[in-house]
Amino acid sequence: MAILEVKDIRKSFGQTEVLKGISFSLERGQVVSVIGSSGSGKTTLLRCLNFLERPDGGSIAVNGETLFDAADPAARREAEIRRKRLHFGLVFQSFNLFPQYTALENVTLAGRLLAKEDPDYRARKKELFARIEDEARQLLGQMGLSDRMDSYPHQLSGGQQQRVAIARALALRPDILCFDEPTSALDPELTQEVLRVIRQLAQRQTTMIIVTHEMAFARDVSSHVIFMDGGVVVESGEPAAVFGAPAQERTRQFLDSYSQN
């Protein structure tokens, strides 16, 4: 059974229809790269999946549970939205770290806030916080940041900040990890740092959706590729097919434009 089922997702801003009925599914351990020109709706799709934007139509299900159905009024209740957001982790292109917190504090912050919802929070606070910090230290270690846990964002390179952001997203153990052009704010050397980490996550069977403009990386790391244009899915399939022998002329035009740059 698919871990994620997205059906007919639609989203408009004013008179502009950005998503015009997006449907796809995702299996556990699969890595889906979403490619396309700027303005094609890729980021809006990720924001809808993470409930940072409310879709106008369609449905989203994770592990067989319907998280959103535009026809259901309950789908818009804020308390439910916050809970359902935990199924997804989102790594932004601009890092979005809290500047007043260290790397370790950035990774533990959400877990500490959620721990307060534990019925035995007062009695178990020390135990809960110790576990959260231990897991955060392990994640930062996996990101190659064992020696930078007490550093503040301004003391870190862009690549290091993005790796902290990845650790923060993983800390809540999401079913699906989403990346929104994770290397767009980085220079080529730092880009390779972040891509190396994402490649390692893929090798560990982490389920991921990656919006990226790194075509070679998408071809290398993905198990499935979706090409979007004008708010619709123009073509999707295995990387070898989409990149090697695209069926749609628009896909060929897009890939040709990248090969010429």
C-alpha positions in Angstrom: 0.0 0.0 0.0 1.2 3.5 -0.8 2.4 5.6 2.1 1.1 8.7 0.4 -1.9 9.2 -1.9 -2.4 12.6 -3.4 -5.6 13.0 -5.5 -6.7 16.0 -7.6 -5.0 18.7 -5.4 -6.1 22.2 -6.6 -4.9 25.5 -5.3 -5.6 29.1 -6.5 -4.4 32.4 -5.3 -7.0 35.0 -6.3 -7.8 34.4 -9.9 -4.5 32.5 -10.5 -4.9 28.7 -10.5 -1.5 27.4 -9.5 -2.3 23.7 -9.0 -4.8 22.3 -11.5 -5.4 18.8 -10.2 -2.2 17.1 -9.0 -2.4 13.3 -8.4 0.4 10.9 -7.5 1.3 8.2 -5.0 4.5 7.4 -3.0 5.7 4.1 -1.7 7.6 3.7 1.6 11.3 4.2 1.0 10.8 5.8 -2.4 12.4 9.1 -3.4 10.4 11.2 -5.7 12.0 14.3 -7.4 9.7 17.0 -8.6 11.2 19.1 -11.4 10.0 21.9 -13.6 10.4 25.6 -14.4 9.9 28.3 -11.8 6.2 29.1 -11.4 5.1 25.5 -12.3 3.6 24.9 -8.9 6.3 22.7 -7.3 6.7 24.7 -4.1 3.0 25.3 -3.7 2.5 21.5 -4.0 4.9 20.9 -1.1 3.3 23.6 1.0 -0.1 22.0 0.5 1.3 18.6 1.5 2.7 20.2 4.7 -0.5 22.1 5.3 1.2 25.5 5.1 -1.3 26.2 2.4 -4.9 24.8 2.4 -5.8 23.1 -0.9 -9.0 24.3 -2.5 -9.8 20.8 -3.7 -8.7 17.2 -3.6 -7.5 14.9 -0.9 -4.3 13.8 0.9 -3.9 10.4 2.6 -0.9 9.0 4.6 -0.7 5.3 5.6 -4.4 4.9 4.6 -5.6 7.7 6.8 -7.2 10.7 5.0 -5.5 13.8 6.3 -7.3 16.2 4.1 -10.4 16.1 2.0 -11.7 19.4 0.7 -15.2 18.1 0.9 -14.9 17.6 4.7 -15.3 20.8 6.8 -13.3 19.2 9.6 -10.3 19.2 7.3 -9.9 22.9 8.0 -9.8 22.8 11.8 -6.5 24.3 12.9 -5.9 21.8 15.8 -6.3 18.9 13.3 -4.0 20.6 10.8 -1.2 20.9 13.4 -1.4 17.2 14.2 -1.5 16.1 10.6 1.5 18.3 9.8 3.6 15.9 11.9 3.4 13.3 9.1 5.7 15.5 7.0 9.0 17.1 7.6 9.9 20.1 5.4 13.4 21.5 4.7 13.2 25.0 3.3 15.5 26.4 0.7 16.3 29.4 3.0 17.1 27.2 6.2 14.7 29.1 8.5 16.7 28.4 11.6 16.0 30.4 14.7 19.0 32.8 15.1 18.8 33.0 18.8 19.2 29.3 19.3 22.2 27.0 18.9 22.2 24.1 16.4 21.2 21.7 19.1 18.4 24.0 20.4 17.0 24.4 16.9 16.8 20.6 16.6 15.2 20.0 20.0 12.8 23.0 20.1 9.8 21.3 18.4 10.2 18.1 20.4 10.2 20.0 23.7 7.1 21.9 22.7 5.3 18.7 21.8 6.4 16.9 24.9 4.3 19.4 26.9 1.2 17.6 25.5 2.2 14.3 27.3 -0.3 13.6 30.1 2.6 12.9 32.5 4.7 15.9 31.3 5.4 17.3 34.8 6.5 14.0 36.2 8.4 12.9 33.1 9.8 16.3 31.9 13.5 15.5 32.7 13.2 12.0 31.1 11.4 13.4 28.0 13.9 16.2 27.5 16.9 14.0 28.0 15.6 11.6 25.3 14.9 14.5 22.9 18.4 15.9 23.4 20.0 12.5 23.0 18.2 11.9 19.7 19.1 15.4 18.5 22.7 14.9 19.2 22.6 11.6 17.2 21.0 13.3 14.3 23.5 16.2 14.2 26.2 13.6 14.4 24.8 11.9 11.4 24.9 15.2 9.6 28.6 15.6 10.4 28.0 18.3 12.9 29.1 16.7 16.2 31.5 19.6 16.8 29.0 22.4 15.9 26.1 21.6 18.2 26.7 24.7 20.4 27.2 27.0 17.4 24.6 29.6 16.5 23.3 29.8 12.9 25.5 32.9 12.1 28.6 30.9 13.1 27.7 28.1 10.5 28.2 28.0 6.8 25.2 27.8 4.5 25.7 24.0 4.0 26.0 23.5 7.8 22.8 25.5 8.4 21.0 23.4 5.9 22.2 20.2 7.5 20.9 21.5 10.9 17.6 22.1 9.1 17.6 18.5 7.9 18.3 17.2 11.4 15.5 19.4 12.7 13.0 18.0 10.2 14.1 14.4 11.0 13.8 14.9 14.7 10.0 14.6 14.7 10.3 11.3 12.8 8.1 12.2 9.9 6.7 9.6 7.5 7.8 11.7 4.6 10.7 14.2 4.4 10.2 17.0 1.9 12.9 19.3 0.4 12.1 22.6 -1.3 15.1 23.2 -3.6 17.5 22.5 -0.7 20.6 23.8 -2.5 19.3 26.9 -4.2 20.9 29.2 -1.6 24.3 27.5 -1.7 27.4 27.8 -3.7 28.6 24.7 -5.6 30.9 23.4 -2.9 28.3 23.7 -0.2 25.7 22.2 -2.5 27.7 19.0 -2.7 27.7 18.8 1.2 23.9 18.9 1.3 23.4 16.5 -1.7 25.7 14.0 0.0 23.5 14.0 3.1 20.3 13.6 1.0 22.0 10.7 -0.9 22.8 9.0 2.4 19.2 9.4 3.5 18.1 7.8 0.3 20.4 4.9 0.9 18.8 4.4 4.4 15.4 4.1 2.6 14.1 7.5 3.9 10.8 8.3 2.1 11.4 11.7 0.4 9.9 14.2 -2.0 12.5 16.5 -3.4 11.8 19.7 -5.4 15.1 20.4 -7.1 16.7 22.1 -10.0 19.7 19.7 -9.8 18.9 17.5 -12.8 21.9 15.2 -12.5 21.2 14.7 -8.8 17.5 14.0 -9.4 18.4 11.4 -12.0 20.9 9.7 -9.7 19.0 9.6 -6.4 15.4 9.3 -7.4 13.3 6.2 -7.8 10.6 8.3 -9.5 10.5 11.7 -11.2 7.6 14.1 -11.7 7.8 16.9 -14.2 5.4 19.7 -13.6 4.5 22.6 -15.9 1.7 25.1 -15.6 0.2 23.5 -12.5 -0.2 20.0 -13.9 1.9 16.8 -14.0 3.1 16.7 -17.6 5.1 13.5 -17.2 6.2 11.1 -14.5 8.1 7.8 -14.4 11.4 6.3 -13.6 14.4 8.6 -14.0 15.9 6.6 -16.9 12.7 7.1 -18.8 12.0 10.7 -18.0 15.6 11.9 -18.5 16.6 9.4 -21.2 13.6 9.2 -23.4 10.9 11.7 -22.3 7.5 11.0 -23.9 6.2 14.6 -23.9 7.6 17.4 -26.0 7.3 19.9 -23.1 9.5 17.6 -21.0 12.1 17.4 -23.8 12.1 21.2 -24.1 12.7 21.6 -20.4 15.5 19.1 -20.2 17.1 20.6 -23.3 17.1 24.0 -21.7 19.0 22.6 -18.7 21.6 20.8 -20.8 22.4 24.0 -22.7 23.0 26.0 -19.4 
